Amino acid sequence: MHNLTLTQIANGLEAGDFTSVEITQHFLDRIEKLDQSNDGINSFITVTKEQALSDATAADERRAAGNATKWTGVPFAHKDIFCTDGVLTTCGSKMLGNFIPPYDATVVDNFKKQSAVCLGKTNMDEFAMGSSNETSFFGGVKNPWDKDRIPGGSSGGSAAAVAARLVPAATATDTGGSIRQPAALCGLTGLKPTYGRCSRFGMIAFASSLDQAGPMTRNAEDAAMMLNVMSSFDEKDSTSIDQEIPDYTASLN
């Protein structure tokens, strides 16, 4: 199942080919085997196993009740730069090694409203200040195609996790190339959206006039599906764009 794209997983859940609990457990098993071992990729800082399985169960119940969204039950991961209520948020730094936010970033909240299933928080260069993902306090991230090489940064954990098929997609951020460069080095599709399209509220800042959240996926279709959820106008972000958000998947295929 891990070779399915984000879109294929969403379609499979809708068709009843598998449940959210089944596919969530499948990815959690891969993370434990390929990421958390001594020779692992180290793409995750925090794996929220119990919460993910609980959310997957709730997603299956929502789907059974007939009010599912495209994203209900779909597994993914957040870069550890987004504040997550009750879940460790480190930004790759020892300074935030015990920081558990009391609120969610807007991007995080957007996914929760869709009943998506977050598997955990991905590794990154400390405070997003790097392009190799070797500066994280929690250890460097390895490129899954060749563990002797870097995955790029600062969103190297998100890129490595998607490339290794540990998650079908992950959120990321880009200030001066932190999505685009690791996407290129890991053979993925990464997009830095127009500034203001995705809210920066709850996203730990590097350079506020340049920071922007975006998707890390395997193809353009999945990136469009991610951007549909990540995009929103947010009064809590003074640079958020108050414009209609199109369906980015509408003209595909």
C-alpha positions, 0 to 999 in steps of 0.5 A: 500500500505504501506505493500508492500515491496520495490521490490513490489512497484517498480514492481507495478509502472512498472505494472501501479497498482498505480502512484508515486504520489499516493503511495508518498501521501499515505506514507506522510499521514502515516508519518503525522499521526503516526510520527509527532503527539504528541505520534508519533514515531519521526523517521523523523527530516525533511519531504520534502512533497512538494519536494517529491510530485514534484519529484513523478510527475516528476517520473510519467512523466518520466515513461510515456515517457518510460525511467524509471529505476527500482527506478523511482518514488519509495519512500524512506528516507535518514538518516540525516547524508547525505548532501542534496542540499537545504534541512536541514541536522542536523546529529541530532545536535543543532550545525547543526540546520540551516545547509542547504548544497549547494551540495548532498552527492554522495549516495544522487545523486545516488538516484536522478539520478534514479528518486527515491522520497525522503520523508525526513531525518530520526532522529539519535543519535547526530553525529551518536555517540550512540546506542539507538537514545535517544541523538538526539537534536530533541528528542528520537525515539520510537520503533514502535513495543513497544513505551516504548522501543528504536529502537537502534542507531545511525540509529534508525530513519531509522529503526523505519520509515521502521519498522512502514511502513512509508517508504519501505526503508531508507539509514543508516550508520554504524561505529560500529553497527549503521545499524546492531543493530537497524535493529535487534531491529526493526526486519529488514534487515540491512547491513554494506557493504564492506568499500569503496563500498559506497562513503563517500563524503557528509556523515558527518564523525564520524570515517572515517576509519570505517564509511560506508553507507548501506541499511535499509530494510524489507528483503534481496531482498530490501537490494540488490535493495538499494545497487545497487543504493548506490554503486559506485566508487567516485573519491571524496572519496579517500577510494572508491573501483574502482571495478566493481559493480555487480547486487546484485539482479541477483542471488535472487529468 
